[in-house]
Amino acid sequence: MKKIFISLVFLTSLASAAHSQNVRLNLYGGYVFDDKVDNSYSYSEAGYFQGKIKGGFLWGGGLEFRLHEYYGLELLYQRLDTKAPIDYYGTIQGQHANIDLGINYIMVGGARSLRPPGSKAEPYGGFMLGMAIIDAKSQELGDNSATKFAWGLRLGTNVWASDRVGIKLQMQLLSIPQGAGGGLYFGTGGVGAGVSTYSTMLQFALGGGLTFKLGGQQPHTTPTQPQ
């Protein structure tokens, strides 16, 4: 049901964008590095876990509405499919779970860009806010899902190959505060114990993609010096 909702949102946005001016379609792809997770700040005999969310391929797309020559607002979707090997201690000492994770990021991001006169490069940066829909499956702990608040930072450059098509080079940091925990999708309910503390997820990604200008795009102009 969540995937159907996501698809409807983006199809509706794409249809409206086809008749809009100053809209860009962005396609993303990149590699996410490993991230350690644990609840070491709240250790107790009732339960403790530690493990790693493995790196993987992050892909997605977004519609960016250019509010100004140097400012944009983007509706963005990204997905990561990976594994998370987790070890549990305490009341279930010795329990190990190899969890299949699917993380869907749905975010709104601002972008501040700057294109020097005569340059094909357009550096940009911005902050993102939204949510992460997390699906987890494991033989040891069963299936779980959760929806959590998420935020991100990104910094990159568009290199315009033509007036309407550009290549993106980008690095970004994605975070799910209190997004990983024994009581959430690393749940231990399947073996009769529970962990109530959480560990923030921080995912660093390097990659790029493509950007396309849609609709009736205004030509790029540079400020003129006063006479």
Secondary structure, 3 states (H helix, E strand, C coil): CHHHHHHHHHHHHHHHHCCCCCEEEEEEEEEECCEEEECHHHCECCEEEEEEECCEEEEEEEEEEEEECCEEEEEEEEEEEEEEEEEEECCCCCEEEEEEEEEEEEEEEEEEECCCCCCCEEEEEEEEEEEEEEEEEECCCEEEEEEEEEEEEEEEEEEECCCCEEEEEEEEEEEEEEEEECCCCCCCHHHCCCCCCEEEEEEEEEEEEEEEEECCCCCCCCCCCCC
